[in-house]
Amino acid sequence: MNDFVNQFWNWYVILLVLLGILACGVLLWSQDAAPASSKVDTTGHVWDETLEEYNNPLPKWWMWLFYVTVIFSLIYCFLYPTLGSYQGLLGWSSTGQLAKEVAKADEQTKPLYEKYRKMDFKALAADKEGNETGKRLYLTYCMQCHGADGRGSKGFPNLTDNDWLWGGQPEQIVETISNGRVGMMPSHAHLGAETIKDLANYVRSLSGLPADSVRVAKGHEAFATAGCTGCHGVDAKGNQALGAPNLTDKIWLYGSSEATIIETITKGRNNQMPAWKEFLGDDKVHVLTAYVLSLGTAPGSN
């Protein structure tokens, strides 16, 4: 609650919370202070001719339970961050609690990860216990994008094949996990619909997919003049330094249909792999890298 744009909303929340609690206390007091009557009072609701709903006051012990909850709520509000931007007398925060729990867990697992840190990637990838540890890390932090089996999905790379946008050597994978990656395919809408369709047919032909031969010839010319070779290379085999994909294989991040390729060229694509070094630390990144290597045919996995 530290992102209030001005103090009005801070005091608005404080008053809303305190007035709500006090209103509950006043309501209890008003009910408790009502004079007791010897006359049997009913709500006026009758069922089955003689079944009536009584309107008796709550038992005293029950009323006091409600009073206790009101008092507890007020104490809680002053001890913990409940009232607007007020941090509470105990200085507790969810982020601070998480940091303590993470630090405690890291301290317990430190000897294990230190052991793995001393192992090279190939040995760690082949180690049953180490690989299982890497798998648990992967299923916790990576599967949401790359899938439980590492085969990815539309827009998220398959980690089990031999196609690597930024390189599949252990050091390159460490760099990817640690610092993240930002991949961008710029929009080429300025080329016009016909030229873009020619390019799409040419790109499809590079990996042996059916394509219009006339458009393929025109697309070949446009590929060089439109600046495509600057990222994908003259041979269209990509550039791992830029994260530019190889267009000559049969591996597609967004799909290989003519419509999809036209969309990619026209609108461009933006992809980001988040950086994990600060959150996971070097030791866990080391174990994760070994697990990724174990998934498939990365150059350093054999």
KOLMARGU-260218 format. One record per residue (C-alpha): x negated, y negated, z negated; residue number from 0; residue in three letters. Coordinates in Angstrom, 2 decimals. Last residue first. Layout:
<rs>
R       px       py       pz  pos  code
R        X        Y        Z  NUM   ALA
...
</rs>
This chain:
<rs>
R       px       py       pz  pos  code
R   -27.04    35.07    25.48  301   ASN
R   -25.09    32.28    23.81  300   SER
R   -27.38    29.41    24.79  299   GLY
R   -26.06    29.05    28.33  298   PRO
R   -22.43    29.11    27.13  297   ALA
R   -20.64    32.25    28.29  296   THR
R   -17.96    32.84    25.76  295   GLY
R   -16.73    32.44    22.22  294   LEU
R   -20.02    33.11    20.44  293   SER
R   -21.44    29.74    21.48  292   LEU
R   -18.42    28.04    19.94  291   VAL
R   -19.14    29.94    16.69  290   TYR
R   -22.78    28.83    16.68  289   ALA
R   -21.71    25.23    17.19  288   THR
R   -19.23    25.50    14.33  287   LEU
R   -21.98    26.74    11.98  286   VAL
R   -24.28    23.84    12.86  285   HIS
R   -21.41    21.34    12.58  284   VAL
R   -20.75    22.75     9.11  283   LYS
R   -24.36    22.11     8.09  282   ASP
R   -24.59    18.64     9.67  281   ASP
R   -21.62    17.15     7.81  280   GLY
R   -17.92    17.83     8.30  279   LEU
R   -16.34    14.37     8.05  278   PHE
R   -19.26    12.18     9.11  277   GLU
R   -20.32    14.59    11.84  276   LYS
R   -16.85    15.16    13.30  275   TRP
R   -16.63    12.68    16.18  274   ALA
R   -13.37    12.81    18.13  273   PRO
R   -13.24    14.24    21.69  272   MET
R   -11.60    11.62    23.86  271   GLN
R    -9.96    11.85    27.25  270   ASN
R    -8.79     9.17    29.66  269   ASN
R    -7.59    10.02    33.16  268   ARG
R    -7.07     7.97    36.32  267   GLY
R    -3.75     6.71    37.63  266   LYS
R    -4.12     7.28    41.36  265   THR
R    -6.90     9.88    41.42  264   ILE
R    -5.39    11.93    38.60  263   THR
R    -1.83    11.63    39.96  262   GLU
R    -3.00    12.74    43.41  261   ILE
R    -4.75    15.69    41.76  260   ILE
R    -1.54    16.63    39.95  259   THR
R     0.59    16.36    43.09  258   ALA
R    -1.84    18.46    45.14  257   GLU
R    -1.76    21.17    42.52  256   SER
R    -5.01    21.98    40.76  255   SER
R    -4.18    21.34    37.10  254   GLY
R    -5.23    19.01    34.29  253   TYR
R    -8.58    20.48    33.23  252   LEU
R    -9.14    22.55    36.35  251   TRP
R   -11.58    25.41    36.79  250   ILE
R   -11.82    26.98    40.25  249   LYS
R   -15.28    25.66    41.03  248   ASP
R   -16.22    22.97    43.55  247   THR
R   -14.96    19.90    41.70  246   LEU
R   -17.56    20.05    38.92  245   ASN
R   -16.40    17.69    36.21  244   PRO
R   -17.87    14.26    35.34  243   ALA
R   -18.95    14.26    31.67  242   GLY
R   -21.38    11.47    32.48  241   LEU
R   -24.62    13.32    31.66  240   ALA
R   -22.87    16.51    32.76  239   GLN
R   -22.66    15.28    36.35  238   ASN
R   -20.31    16.91    38.82  237   GLY
R   -20.72    19.53    41.50  236   LYS
R   -19.18    17.31    44.19  235   ALA
R   -22.18    17.94    46.50  234   ASP
R   -22.78    14.19    46.84  233   VAL
R   -22.34    13.83    43.09  232   GLY
R   -19.22    13.78    40.92  231   HIS
R   -19.86    10.41    39.28  230   CYS
R   -21.32     8.17    42.00  229   GLY
R   -20.12    10.60    44.67  228   THR
R   -16.54     9.41    44.16  227   CYS
R   -17.42     5.87    45.26  226   GLY
R   -14.69     5.40    47.85  225   ALA
R   -17.11     5.72    50.80  224   THR
R   -18.40     9.20    50.05  223   ALA
R   -15.11    10.85    49.10  222   PHE
R   -13.33     8.86    51.84  221   ALA
R   -15.30    10.68    54.54  220   GLU
R   -14.51    14.09    53.11  219   HIS
R   -10.90    13.03    52.60  218   GLY
R   -10.53    12.30    56.32  217   LYS
R   -11.81    15.77    57.18  216   ALA
R    -9.64    17.39    54.47  215   VAL
R    -6.61    15.43    55.70  214   ARG
R    -6.93    17.03    59.11  213   VAL
R    -7.52    20.47    57.58  212   SER
R    -4.43    20.29    55.32  211   ASP
R    -5.35    22.22    52.19  210   ALA
R    -5.06    25.71    50.66  209   PRO
R    -7.46    26.16    47.72  208   LEU
R   -11.03    27.27    48.31  207   GLY
R   -12.67    25.28    45.54  206   SER
R   -13.82    22.40    47.74  205   LEU
R   -10.61    22.57    49.76  204   SER
R    -8.60    21.26    46.82  203   ARG
R   -10.89    18.23    46.56  202   VAL
R   -10.44    17.52    50.28  201   TYR
R    -6.67    17.78    50.01  200   ASN
R    -6.62    15.38    47.07  199   ALA
R    -8.91    12.98    48.91  198   LEU
R    -6.60    12.88    51.92  197   ASP
R    -3.64    12.27    49.58  196   LYS
R    -5.54     9.40    47.99  195   ILE
R    -6.27     7.96    51.44  194   THR
R    -2.56     8.09    52.30  193   GLU
R    -1.33     6.59    49.00  192   ALA
R    -3.63     3.59    48.99  191   GLY
R    -7.24     3.18    47.93  190   LEU
R    -6.29     0.54    45.32  189   HIS
R    -4.71     3.27    43.20  188   ALA
R    -8.19     4.49    42.34  187   HIS
R    -7.78     4.60    38.57  186   SER
R   -10.92     5.35    36.59  185   PRO
R   -11.70     8.87    35.28  184   MET
R   -12.80     8.42    31.71  183   MET
R   -14.43    10.78    29.23  182   GLY
R   -15.25     9.76    25.68  181   VAL
R   -17.20    12.28    23.66  180   ARG
R   -17.62    13.04    19.97  179   GLY
R   -20.61    12.23    17.78  178   ASN
R   -21.12    15.45    15.87  177   SER
R   -19.08    17.94    17.92  176   ILE
R   -20.43    16.77    21.27  175   THR
R   -24.00    16.32    20.04  174   GLU
R   -24.00    19.80    18.50  173   VAL
R   -22.64    21.16    21.78  172   ILE
R   -25.47    19.44    23.66  171   GLN
R   -28.08    20.87    21.30  170   GLU
R   -26.65    24.37    21.68  169   PRO
R   -26.74    24.17    25.51  168   GLN
R   -23.28    24.06    27.07  167   GLY
R   -23.38    20.69    28.82  166   GLY
R   -21.12    17.66    28.82  165   TRP
R   -18.31    18.90    31.05  164   LEU
R   -19.12    22.56    30.49  163   TRP
R   -17.78    25.34    32.71  162   ASP
R   -19.01    28.79    31.70  161   ASN
R   -15.71    30.00    30.24  160   ASP
R   -14.65    30.52    26.60  159   THR
R   -14.44    26.90    25.45  158   LEU
R   -11.52    25.96    27.70  157   ASN
R   -11.30    22.17    27.78  156   PRO
R    -8.27    20.16    26.57  155   PHE
R    -6.28    18.16    29.14  154   GLY
R    -3.85    21.02    29.81  153   LYS
R    -4.70    23.76    27.33  152   SER
R    -7.76    25.18    25.61  151   GLY
R    -9.01    28.75    25.84  150   ARG
R   -10.58    28.70    22.37  149   GLY
R    -8.46    31.61    21.12  148   ASP
R    -6.64    29.56    18.48  147   ALA
R    -6.16    26.71    20.96  146   GLY
R    -8.56    23.96    22.06  145   HIS
R    -6.60    20.98    20.74  144   CYS
R    -5.03    22.12    17.46  143   GLN
R    -7.60    24.94    17.33  142   MET
R   -10.43    22.62    16.36  141   CYS
R   -10.27    21.61    12.68  140   TYR
R    -8.92    24.46    10.57  139   THR
R    -9.10    27.32    13.08  138   LEU
R   -12.65    26.27    14.02  137   TYR
R   -13.79    26.08    10.41  136   LEU
R   -12.34    29.53     9.76  135   ARG
R   -14.05    30.84    12.90  134   LYS
R   -17.38    29.39    11.82  133   GLY
R   -17.11    31.21     8.50  132   THR
R   -16.29    34.42    10.37  131   GLU
R   -19.34    33.89    12.57  130   ASN
R   -21.53    33.43     9.52  129   GLY
R   -20.24    36.62     7.93  128   GLU
R   -20.67    38.69    11.10  127   LYS
R   -24.04    37.23    12.13  126   ASP
R   -24.33    37.25    15.93  125   ALA
R   -23.51    33.55    16.30  124   ALA
R   -25.89    32.82    13.40  123   LEU
R   -28.75    34.66    15.11  122   ALA
R   -28.11    32.88    18.40  121   LYS
R   -27.79    29.46    16.75  120   PHE
R   -30.96    29.64    14.69  119   ASP
R   -30.65    30.48    10.99  118   MET
R   -31.94    28.04     8.33  117   LYS
R   -28.66    26.09     8.36  116   ARG
R   -26.76    29.32     7.67  115   TYR
R   -28.53    29.73     4.34  114   LYS
R   -27.95    26.08     3.48  113   GLU
R   -24.30    26.63     4.35  112   TYR
R   -23.98    29.36     1.74  111   LEU
R   -25.89    27.46    -0.96  110   PRO
R   -23.67    24.35    -0.42  109   LYS
R   -20.35    26.22    -0.66  108   THR
R   -19.61    25.35    -4.30  107   GLN
R   -20.96    21.80    -4.03  106   GLU
R   -18.99    21.24    -0.85  105   ASP
R   -15.78    22.36    -2.59  104   ALA
R   -16.38    19.92    -5.46  103   LYS
R   -17.19    17.09    -3.07  102   ALA
R   -14.06    17.84    -1.05  101   VAL
R   -11.93    17.85    -4.20  100   GLU
R   -13.43    14.58    -5.40   99   LYS
R   -12.98    12.92    -2.00   98   ALA
R    -9.37    14.12    -1.86   97   LEU
R    -8.65    12.58    -5.25   96   GLN
R   -10.22     9.31    -4.15   95   GLY
R    -8.16     9.31    -0.96   94   THR
R    -4.98    10.02    -2.93   93   SER
R    -5.72     7.15    -5.28   92   SER
R    -6.07     6.86    -9.07   91   TRP
R    -7.29     3.65   -10.72   90   GLY
R    -5.98     4.79   -14.10   89   LEU
R    -4.40     1.41   -14.88   88   LEU
R    -2.56     1.36   -11.55   87   GLY
R    -3.68     0.08    -8.16   86   GLN
R    -1.08    -2.70    -7.78   85   TYR
R    -0.57    -3.33    -4.03   84   SER
R     3.17    -2.75    -4.26   83   GLY
R     4.15    -1.19    -7.59   82   LEU
R     3.48     2.54    -7.43   81   THR
R    -0.30     2.87    -7.72   80   PRO
R    -0.44     4.92   -10.98   79   TYR
R    -0.55     4.09   -14.70   78   LEU
R     1.90     1.17   -14.68   77   PHE
R     4.54     2.87   -12.54   76   CYS
R     4.14     6.15   -14.43   75   TYR
R     4.95     4.43   -17.74   74   ILE
R     8.12     2.93   -16.24   73   LEU
R     9.17     6.26   -14.73   72   SER
R     8.56     8.11   -18.02   71   PHE
R    10.81     5.64   -19.85   70   ILE
R    13.58     6.20   -17.28   69   VAL
R    13.10     9.99   -17.39   68   THR
R    13.24     9.93   -21.20   67   VAL
R    16.50     7.98   -21.11   66   TYR
R    17.97    10.67   -18.81   65   PHE
R    17.00    13.38   -21.29   64   LEU
R    18.53    11.23   -24.00   63   TRP
R    21.88    11.32   -22.23   62   MET
R    21.74    15.13   -22.11   61   TRP
R    21.06    15.37   -25.82   60   TRP
R    23.98    12.99   -26.50   59   LYS
R    26.47    15.13   -24.56   58   PRO
R    27.96    13.41   -21.52   57   LEU
R    31.27    11.61   -22.00   56   PRO
R    34.53    13.51   -21.24   55   ASN
R    36.47    12.80   -18.04   54   ASN
R    38.34    16.08   -17.79   53   TYR
R    39.34    17.61   -14.43   52   GLU
R    42.75    19.27   -14.66   51   GLU
R    43.97    22.79   -13.70   50   LEU
R    47.73    22.90   -14.34   49   THR
R    49.44    22.79   -10.90   48   GLU
R    46.77    24.76    -8.98   47   ASP
R    44.51    21.77    -8.94   46   TRP
R    44.81    18.39   -10.70   45   VAL
R    42.58    15.32   -10.39   44   HIS
R    43.69    12.46   -12.61   43   GLY
R    40.21    11.85   -13.94   42   THR
R    41.22    13.10   -17.38   41   THR
R    41.01    11.68   -20.89   40   ASP
R    41.85    13.65   -24.03   39   VAL
R    42.65    11.08   -26.71   38   LYS
R    40.31    10.95   -29.67   37   SER
R    38.39     8.22   -27.91   36   SER
R    34.68     7.50   -28.14   35   ALA
R    33.71     3.91   -27.50   34   PRO
R    31.48     3.34   -24.43   33   ALA
R    27.92     2.57   -25.56   32   ALA
R    26.46     5.68   -23.97   31   ASP
R    28.00     4.86   -20.62   30   GLN
R    26.75     1.29   -20.69   29   SER
R    23.34     2.44   -21.90   28   TRP
R    23.00     4.95   -19.08   27   LEU
R    23.94     2.32   -16.47   26   LEU
R    21.47    -0.12   -18.01   25   VAL
R    18.68     2.46   -17.82   24   GLY
R    19.46     3.30   -14.17   23   CYS
R    19.46    -0.42   -13.37   22   ALA
R    16.08    -0.73   -15.07   21   LEU
R    14.59     1.90   -12.76   20   ILE
R    16.02     0.29    -9.61   19   GLY
R    15.05    -3.20   -10.80   18   LEU
R    11.47    -2.02   -11.32   17   LEU
R    11.16    -0.41    -7.88   16   VAL
R    12.82    -3.22    -5.91   15   LEU
R    10.95    -5.89    -7.85   14   LEU
R     7.55    -4.36    -7.10   13   ILE
R     8.43    -3.67    -3.44   12   VAL
R     9.57    -7.25    -2.83   11   TYR
R     6.59    -8.59    -4.77   10   TRP
R     4.19    -6.96    -2.29    9   ASN
R     6.43    -7.83     0.64    8   TRP
R     6.30   -11.52    -0.25    7   PHE
R     2.56   -11.38    -0.92    6   GLN
R     1.69   -11.35     2.79    5   ASN
R     0.80    -8.93     5.60    4   VAL
R     0.87    -6.01     3.18    3   PHE
R    -1.86    -3.49     4.09    2   ASP
R    -2.91    -2.36     0.62    1   ASN
R     0.00     0.00     0.00    0   MET
</rs>
